[in-house]
Amino acid sequence: MLDARLAMAASLYEPCLQGADIGTDHAYLPRYLLQRDICQRMILADISPKALQHARDTVEEAALWDRATVVLADGLSPLKDNPCGCVSIMGMGGETLSQILRSGHSLLRGAVLVLSAHTDLSQVRMAIRDIHYHITREEVAQAGGRFYLLWRCEPGDGEWTDTGLRLGTLLLRNPAPEARAYLRKQEELLRNKLRGIQSAAVPDGAQMEQIQADLTVLSAVLSSSS
């Protein structure tokens, strides 16, 4: 049984002959995808030997060892000789995820991406833009008392704005209840950040202006969708 975050990731996955889960850890998502034939085969990669042992245990318990390749590897390197139709990269900070995308994007060969980061979400959006992908779905899931933002991305240049990079273009369009709750949380965080800047000995005027602009956008979205 998947939690809400992994269930959302599974719903974003592109059915394919071979998929890859980068930073797989316990491999719960690949197990689900293989058991339901969403992917016929999967590469399970991680840089942690301990995490890979968890993945092997999951694969063996589910009798999926003949359909899964478990590999100790960094970033997207396992894709070099193994083209995939869909690649998931989740459970890490946004800076790390961005580095993986920028350094290994040539190995994607047009694969659909399912992404999620714990931090630095605007950096991830910029990396998606810079490798000439665009976001087709931007969803929110809540698990363990925490919000998670997930993206499905496909090849091709999209329309990007500074506000969209910071807040999420698709997220701001008719947000579902879970997304509204997430945006309210972001609004609260921005207000706290603004108060901190205003109380500084030398307030950063440019940053204050940006936060105030983002708060105006969030306020409009939340008032129109409430």
Disulfide bonds with the S-S distance in Angstrom:
none
